Amino acid sequence: MGGLYVFTEGRKLKNITKAIYKPALWRYMQIILPHS
């Protein structure tokens, strides 16, 4: 039961991290890389 809870929380945390990190990385790349 405890392991399942950790697994679920881990997936939730990973989804949140992805939701924040992906757009930030995209914006960072658009700023750093010159537009062709």
C-alpha distance matrix in Angstrom:
0.0 3.8 5.5 5.2 6.3 8.8 9.9 10.7 12.4 14.1 15.5 16.6 18.3 19.9 21.3 22.7 24.2 25.7 27.1 28.8 29.8 31.3 33.9 34.7 35.3 37.4 39.5 39.9 41.2 43.6 45.0 45.4 46.6 50.0 50.4 52.6
3.8 0.0 3.8 5.5 5.1 6.3 8.6 9.9 10.6 12.1 14.3 15.4 16.3 18.2 20.0 21.1 22.2 24.1 25.7 27.0 27.8 29.7 32.3 32.7 33.4 35.7 37.6 37.8 39.3 41.8 43.0 43.2 44.7 48.1 48.7 51.1
5.5 3.8 0.0 3.8 5.4 5.1 6.1 8.6 9.9 10.3 12.3 14.2 15.1 16.2 18.3 19.9 20.7 22.2 24.2 25.6 26.0 27.7 30.6 31.1 31.4 33.7 35.9 36.0 37.1 39.7 41.1 41.2 42.4 45.9 46.5 48.7
5.2 5.5 3.8 0.0 3.8 5.5 5.0 6.1 8.5 9.6 10.6 12.2 14.0 15.1 16.5 18.4 19.7 20.9 22.5 24.4 25.1 26.4 29.2 30.1 30.5 32.5 34.8 35.2 36.3 38.7 40.3 40.6 41.7 45.1 45.4 47.5
6.3 5.1 5.4 3.8 0.0 3.8 5.4 5.2 6.1 8.4 9.9 10.5 12.1 14.0 15.4 16.5 18.1 19.8 21.0 22.6 23.7 25.4 27.8 28.6 29.4 31.5 33.4 33.9 35.4 37.6 38.9 39.5 40.8 44.2 44.5 46.9
8.8 6.3 5.1 5.5 3.8 0.0 3.8 5.5 5.1 5.9 8.6 9.8 10.2 11.9 14.1 15.1 16.0 17.9 19.7 20.9 21.5 23.4 26.1 26.5 27.1 29.4 31.4 31.6 33.0 35.5 36.7 36.9 38.4 41.8 42.5 44.8
9.9 8.6 6.1 5.0 5.4 3.8 0.0 3.8 5.5 5.0 6.2 8.6 9.8 10.4 12.4 14.3 15.1 16.3 18.3 20.0 20.4 21.8 24.7 25.5 25.7 27.8 30.1 30.4 31.5 34.0 35.5 35.7 36.8 40.2 40.7 42.8
10.7 9.9 8.6 6.1 5.2 5.5 3.8 0.0 3.8 5.4 5.2 6.2 8.6 9.9 10.7 12.4 14.2 15.3 16.5 18.6 19.6 20.8 23.4 24.5 25.2 27.0 29.1 29.8 31.1 33.2 34.8 35.4 36.5 39.8 39.9 42.2
12.4 10.6 9.9 8.5 6.1 5.1 5.5 3.8 0.0 3.8 5.5 5.0 6.0 8.5 9.8 10.5 12.1 14.0 15.2 16.5 17.7 19.6 21.9 22.5 23.5 25.6 27.4 28.0 29.6 31.7 33.0 33.6 35.1 38.4 38.8 41.3
14.1 12.1 10.3 9.6 8.4 5.9 5.0 5.4 3.8 0.0 3.8 5.4 5.1 6.1 8.6 9.9 10.4 12.1 14.1 15.4 15.8 17.6 20.4 20.8 21.3 23.6 25.6 25.9 27.2 29.7 31.0 31.3 32.6 36.0 36.6 39.0
15.5 14.3 12.3 10.6 9.9 8.6 6.2 5.2 5.5 3.8 0.0 3.8 5.4 5.0 6.2 8.6 9.7 10.3 12.2 14.3 14.8 15.9 18.7 19.8 20.1 21.9 24.3 24.9 26.0 28.2 29.9 30.4 31.4 34.7 34.9 37.1
16.6 15.4 14.2 12.2 10.5 9.8 8.6 6.2 5.0 5.4 3.8 0.0 3.8 5.4 5.1 6.3 8.6 9.8 10.5 12.5 14.0 15.3 17.5 18.6 19.7 21.4 23.2 24.2 25.7 27.5 29.1 30.0 31.2 34.3 34.5 36.9
18.3 16.3 15.1 14.0 12.1 10.2 9.8 8.6 6.0 5.1 5.4 3.8 0.0 3.8 5.4 5.1 6.1 8.5 9.8 10.6 11.8 13.9 16.2 16.5 17.6 19.8 21.5 22.0 23.7 25.8 27.0 27.7 29.2 32.5 33.0 35.6
19.9 18.2 16.2 15.1 14.0 11.9 10.4 9.9 8.5 6.1 5.0 5.4 3.8 0.0 3.8 5.4 5.0 6.0 8.5 9.9 10.0 11.5 14.4 15.1 15.4 17.5 19.7 20.1 21.3 23.7 25.1 25.6 26.8 30.1 30.6 33.0
21.3 20.0 18.3 16.5 15.4 14.1 12.4 10.7 9.8 8.6 6.2 5.1 5.4 3.8 0.0 3.8 5.4 5.0 6.0 8.6 9.7 10.4 12.8 14.2 15.0 16.4 18.6 19.7 20.9 22.7 24.4 25.4 26.4 29.4 29.4 31.8
22.7 21.1 19.9 18.4 16.5 15.1 14.3 12.4 10.5 9.9 8.6 6.3 5.1 5.4 3.8 0.0 3.8 5.4 5.0 6.3 8.4 10.1 11.7 12.6 14.2 15.9 17.3 18.4 20.2 21.8 23.1 24.3 25.8 28.8 29.0 31.7
24.2 22.2 20.7 19.7 18.1 16.0 15.1 14.2 12.1 10.4 9.7 8.6 6.1 5.0 5.4 3.8 0.0 3.8 5.5 5.2 5.7 8.2 10.5 10.6 11.6 14.0 15.5 15.9 17.7 19.8 20.9 21.7 23.3 26.5 27.1 29.8
25.7 24.1 22.2 20.9 19.8 17.9 16.3 15.3 14.0 12.1 10.3 9.8 8.5 6.0 5.0 5.4 3.8 0.0 3.8 5.4 5.0 5.6 8.5 9.7 10.0 11.7 13.9 14.8 15.9 17.9 19.6 20.4 21.4 24.6 24.8 27.3
27.1 25.7 24.2 22.5 21.0 19.7 18.3 16.5 15.2 14.1 12.2 10.5 9.8 8.5 6.0 5.0 5.5 3.8 0.0 3.8 5.8 5.9 7.1 9.0 10.6 11.4 13.0 14.7 16.2 17.4 19.1 20.6 21.7 24.4 24.3 27.0
28.8 27.0 25.6 24.4 22.6 20.9 20.0 18.6 16.5 15.4 14.3 12.5 10.6 9.9 8.6 6.3 5.2 5.4 3.8 0.0 3.8 5.8 6.2 6.5 8.8 10.5 11.2 12.5 14.7 16.0 17.0 18.5 20.2 23.0 23.3 26.3
29.8 27.8 26.0 25.1 23.7 21.5 20.4 19.6 17.7 15.8 14.8 14.0 11.8 10.0 9.7 8.4 5.7 5.0 5.8 3.8 0.0 3.8 5.8 5.1 6.0 8.5 10.0 10.3 12.1 14.2 15.3 16.1 17.7 20.8 21.5 24.3
31.3 29.7 27.7 26.4 25.4 23.4 21.8 20.8 19.6 17.6 15.9 15.3 13.9 11.5 10.4 10.1 8.2 5.6 5.9 5.8 3.8 0.0 3.9 5.4 5.2 6.1 8.6 9.8 10.6 12.3 14.3 15.3 16.1 19.1 19.2 21.8
33.9 32.3 30.6 29.2 27.8 26.1 24.7 23.4 21.9 20.4 18.7 17.5 16.2 14.4 12.8 11.7 10.5 8.5 7.1 6.2 5.8 3.9 0.0 3.8 5.4 4.9 6.1 8.4 9.8 10.4 12.2 14.1 15.1 17.6 17.4 20.3
34.7 32.7 31.1 30.1 28.6 26.5 25.5 24.5 22.5 20.8 19.8 18.6 16.5 15.1 14.2 12.6 10.6 9.7 9.0 6.5 5.1 5.4 3.8 0.0 3.8 5.4 5.2 6.0 8.6 9.9 10.6 12.1 13.9 16.7 17.3 20.6
35.3 33.4 31.4 30.5 29.4 27.1 25.7 25.2 23.5 21.3 20.1 19.7 17.6 15.4 15.0 14.2 11.6 10.0 10.6 8.8 6.0 5.2 5.4 3.8 0.0 3.8 5.5 5.0 6.1 8.6 9.9 10.3 11.7 14.9 15.8 18.7
37.4 35.7 33.7 32.5 31.5 29.4 27.8 27.0 25.6 23.6 21.9 21.4 19.8 17.5 16.4 15.9 14.0 11.7 11.4 10.5 8.5 6.1 4.9 5.4 3.8 0.0 3.8 5.4 5.2 6.3 8.7 10.0 10.4 13.1 13.1 15.9
39.5 37.6 35.9 34.8 33.4 31.4 30.1 29.1 27.4 25.6 24.3 23.2 21.5 19.7 18.6 17.3 15.5 13.9 13.0 11.2 10.0 8.6 6.1 5.2 5.5 3.8 0.0 3.8 5.4 5.0 6.2 8.6 9.9 12.1 12.4 15.7
39.9 37.8 36.0 35.2 33.9 31.6 30.4 29.8 28.0 25.9 24.9 24.2 22.0 20.1 19.7 18.4 15.9 14.8 14.7 12.5 10.3 9.8 8.4 6.0 5.0 5.4 3.8 0.0 3.8 5.5 5.2 6.1 8.3 11.2 12.6 15.9
41.2 39.3 37.1 36.3 35.4 33.0 31.5 31.1 29.6 27.2 26.0 25.7 23.7 21.3 20.9 20.2 17.7 15.9 16.2 14.7 12.1 10.6 9.8 8.6 6.1 5.2 5.4 3.8 0.0 3.8 5.4 5.1 5.6 8.8 10.1 13.0
43.6 41.8 39.7 38.7 37.6 35.5 34.0 33.2 31.7 29.7 28.2 27.5 25.8 23.7 22.7 21.8 19.8 17.9 17.4 16.0 14.2 12.3 10.4 9.9 8.6 6.3 5.0 5.5 3.8 0.0 3.8 5.7 5.5 7.2 7.5 10.8
45.0 43.0 41.1 40.3 38.9 36.7 35.5 34.8 33.0 31.0 29.9 29.1 27.0 25.1 24.4 23.1 20.9 19.6 19.1 17.0 15.3 14.3 12.2 10.6 9.9 8.7 6.2 5.2 5.4 3.8 0.0 3.8 5.8 7.1 8.7 12.4
45.4 43.2 41.2 40.6 39.5 36.9 35.7 35.4 33.6 31.3 30.4 30.0 27.7 25.6 25.4 24.3 21.7 20.4 20.6 18.5 16.1 15.3 14.1 12.1 10.3 10.0 8.6 6.1 5.1 5.7 3.8 0.0 3.8 6.4 9.2 12.3
46.6 44.7 42.4 41.7 40.8 38.4 36.8 36.5 35.1 32.6 31.4 31.2 29.2 26.8 26.4 25.8 23.3 21.4 21.7 20.2 17.7 16.1 15.1 13.9 11.7 10.4 9.9 8.3 5.6 5.5 5.8 3.8 0.0 3.8 6.4 8.9
50.0 48.1 45.9 45.1 44.2 41.8 40.2 39.8 38.4 36.0 34.7 34.3 32.5 30.1 29.4 28.8 26.5 24.6 24.4 23.0 20.8 19.1 17.6 16.7 14.9 13.1 12.1 11.2 8.8 7.2 7.1 6.4 3.8 0.0 3.8 6.3
50.4 48.7 46.5 45.4 44.5 42.5 40.7 39.9 38.8 36.6 34.9 34.5 33.0 30.6 29.4 29.0 27.1 24.8 24.3 23.3 21.5 19.2 17.4 17.3 15.8 13.1 12.4 12.6 10.1 7.5 8.7 9.2 6.4 3.8 0.0 3.8
52.6 51.1 48.7 47.5 46.9 44.8 42.8 42.2 41.3 39.0 37.1 36.9 35.6 33.0 31.8 31.7 29.8 27.3 27.0 26.3 24.3 21.8 20.3 20.6 18.7 15.9 15.7 15.9 13.0 10.8 12.4 12.3 8.9 6.3 3.8 0.0
